[in-house]
């Protein structure tokens, strides 16, 4: 079966996000979100909140913590929710409530209940690559991330900045610019260029 996911890159700092769960999985979800989007507006609710989450929240003023039980009202005004409690039944209840309100939900370790997945991400400056295994194997996604991090040079961000300058300086219509930029970058992926590197 084909992977039918459509990858998008969200400006998460423009959304209101709720994380339910203050344990290890909640920490993982919050850390992942803030690593890609340090200004993300996040509300985290948990009966008990790990100290590492509290430390992370202190470093990110856009994160609000409530150390208490979850209430359905916590979903009011949210666009995204990451559900990471220790109780599967509670996770299902929250997901159903989110769905009834039209809020996109990610339920930890339950791909069938997720509207979206949090894939592995490779970041080199402005270059960001998302990796998804359609929820089948986070381990393979992690290994691919490690490989791409090693293979892609840090200088690729410098190249991206230069390409933008070149694009802005090019005269002509859109078609001409695309053709010219394709010519300039063709050596990046040519077999001959790769063979010469090796």
C-alpha positions as CSV (number, residue, x, y, z in Angstrom):
1,X,0.0,0.0,0.0
2,X,1.3,3.5,-0.9
3,X,2.1,6.1,1.7
4,X,-0.8,8.6,1.2
5,X,0.5,11.2,3.6
6,X,0.9,14.7,2.2
7,X,3.9,16.4,3.8
8,X,3.5,20.0,4.9
9,X,5.6,22.4,6.9
10,X,3.5,24.3,9.4
11,X,4.2,27.7,10.9
12,X,3.5,26.2,14.3
13,X,4.1,29.5,16.1
14,X,0.9,30.8,14.4
15,X,-1.1,27.9,16.0
16,X,-2.4,27.3,19.5
17,X,-1.2,23.8,20.4
18,X,-2.3,21.7,23.4
19,X,-0.2,18.8,24.8
20,X,-1.9,16.5,27.2
21,X,0.5,14.6,29.3
22,X,3.4,15.7,31.6
23,X,5.4,12.5,31.5
24,X,8.2,11.2,29.3
25,X,6.2,11.1,26.1
26,X,4.8,14.7,26.8
27,X,8.4,15.8,27.2
28,X,9.4,14.1,24.0
29,X,6.5,15.8,22.1
30,X,7.2,19.3,23.6
31,X,11.0,19.0,23.0
32,X,10.4,17.9,19.4
33,X,8.0,20.8,18.7
34,X,10.2,23.5,20.3
35,X,13.3,22.2,18.5
36,X,11.7,23.0,15.2
37,X,9.7,26.0,16.3
38,X,11.1,27.7,19.5
39,X,8.3,30.3,19.5
40,X,5.5,27.7,19.3
41,X,2.5,28.7,21.5
42,X,2.0,25.5,23.6
43,X,-0.3,24.8,26.5
44,X,0.7,21.6,28.4
45,X,-1.6,19.9,30.9
46,X,-0.6,17.0,33.1
47,X,-1.6,15.6,36.4
48,X,2.1,15.4,37.2
49,X,4.7,17.3,35.1
50,X,8.3,16.2,34.9
51,X,10.9,18.6,36.1
52,X,12.6,18.6,32.6
53,X,9.3,19.9,31.1
54,X,9.3,22.7,33.7
55,X,12.8,23.6,32.8
56,X,12.0,23.7,29.1
57,X,8.9,25.9,29.7
58,X,11.0,28.4,31.7
59,X,13.3,28.7,28.7
60,X,10.3,29.2,26.3
61,X,7.9,32.0,27.5
62,X,5.3,30.9,24.9
63,X,4.8,27.6,26.8
64,X,2.1,27.5,29.5
65,X,1.9,24.6,32.0
66,X,-1.1,23.4,34.1
67,X,-0.2,20.7,36.6
68,X,-3.7,19.2,37.0
69,X,-6.1,16.9,35.3
70,X,-7.2,17.5,31.7
71,X,-10.6,19.1,31.1
72,X,-12.4,19.1,27.7
73,X,-12.4,23.0,28.0
74,X,-8.6,22.8,27.6
75,X,-9.3,22.2,23.9
76,X,-11.1,25.5,23.5
77,X,-9.2,27.8,21.0
78,X,-6.7,25.1,20.0
79,X,-5.9,24.1,16.4
80,X,-3.5,21.2,17.2
81,X,-3.3,18.7,20.0
82,X,-0.6,16.2,21.0
83,X,-2.1,13.5,23.3
84,X,0.5,11.8,25.4
85,X,-1.1,10.6,28.7
86,X,-0.1,7.2,30.2
87,X,-3.7,6.0,29.8
88,X,-4.9,4.6,26.4
89,X,-8.6,5.1,27.2
90,X,-8.0,8.7,28.2
91,X,-6.1,9.3,25.0
92,X,-9.0,8.0,23.0
93,X,-11.5,10.2,24.8
94,X,-9.4,13.3,24.2
95,X,-8.9,12.4,20.5
96,X,-12.7,11.9,20.1
97,X,-13.3,15.3,21.7
98,X,-10.7,17.0,19.5
99,X,-12.2,15.4,16.4
100,X,-15.7,16.6,17.3
101,X,-14.3,20.1,17.5
102,X,-12.3,19.9,14.2
103,X,-9.0,20.0,16.0
104,X,-6.1,18.0,14.4
105,X,-4.8,15.4,16.8
106,X,-1.6,13.3,17.2
107,X,-2.0,10.4,19.7
108,X,1.2,8.9,21.0
109,X,1.9,5.4,19.8
110,X,-1.5,5.1,18.1
111,X,-1.0,5.8,14.4
112,X,-4.7,4.9,13.6
113,X,-6.0,7.7,15.7
114,X,-3.6,10.4,14.4
115,X,-4.5,13.1,11.9
116,X,-0.8,13.8,11.5
117,X,2.6,12.3,12.5
118,X,5.7,14.0,13.9
119,X,8.4,12.7,11.5
120,X,12.1,12.8,12.0
121,X,13.6,16.2,10.9
122,X,16.9,17.1,9.4
123,X,17.8,20.8,9.7
124,X,20.7,22.5,8.1
125,X,20.0,26.2,8.5
126,X,17.1,27.0,6.2
127,X,17.1,23.5,4.7
128,X,14.6,21.3,6.5
129,X,13.8,17.7,5.5
130,X,11.0,15.8,7.0
131,X,11.1,11.9,7.1
132,X,8.1,9.7,7.5
133,X,7.7,6.0,7.5
134,X,3.9,6.3,7.7
135,X,4.0,5.5,11.3
136,X,5.6,2.1,10.7
137,X,9.1,2.5,12.0
138,X,10.4,5.6,13.9
139,X,13.7,3.7,14.2
140,X,14.3,3.7,10.4
141,X,13.3,7.4,10.3
142,X,15.8,8.1,13.0
143,X,18.6,6.2,11.1
144,X,17.8,8.1,7.9
145,X,18.0,11.3,9.8
146,X,21.4,10.4,11.1
147,X,22.6,9.5,7.7
148,X,21.4,12.7,6.1
149,X,22.9,14.8,8.9
150,X,26.2,13.2,8.1
151,X,26.0,13.5,4.3
152,X,24.7,17.0,4.0
153,X,27.4,19.6,4.7
154,X,26.7,22.5,7.1
155,X,27.7,24.8,4.2
156,X,24.5,23.9,2.3
157,X,22.8,26.7,4.1
158,X,25.4,29.1,2.7
159,X,24.6,27.7,-0.8
160,X,20.9,28.3,-0.1
161,X,21.4,31.9,0.8
162,X,23.5,32.5,-2.3
163,X,20.9,30.8,-4.6
164,X,18.3,33.2,-3.2
165,X,20.5,36.2,-4.1
166,X,21.1,34.8,-7.6
167,X,17.3,34.2,-8.0
168,X,16.6,37.8,-7.0
169,X,19.2,39.2,-9.4
170,X,18.0,37.2,-12.4
171,X,16.0,39.2,-15.0
172,X,13.3,37.6,-17.1
173,X,10.0,35.7,-16.6
174,X,9.4,32.9,-14.2
175,X,10.1,30.2,-16.8
176,X,13.5,31.7,-17.6
177,X,14.5,31.9,-13.9
178,X,13.5,28.3,-13.3
179,X,15.6,27.1,-16.3
180,X,18.6,29.2,-15.2
181,X,18.5,28.0,-11.6
182,X,18.1,24.4,-12.8
183,X,21.3,24.8,-14.9
184,X,23.2,26.2,-11.9
185,X,22.2,23.4,-9.5
186,X,22.3,20.4,-11.9
187,X,25.8,19.5,-10.8
188,X,24.6,19.1,-7.2
189,X,22.8,15.9,-8.1
190,X,24.6,14.7,-11.2
191,X,26.0,11.2,-11.0
192,X,29.3,12.4,-12.4
193,X,29.5,15.0,-9.6
194,X,28.7,12.4,-6.9
195,X,31.3,10.0,-8.4
196,X,34.0,12.7,-8.3
197,X,33.2,13.4,-4.7
198,X,33.7,9.7,-3.9
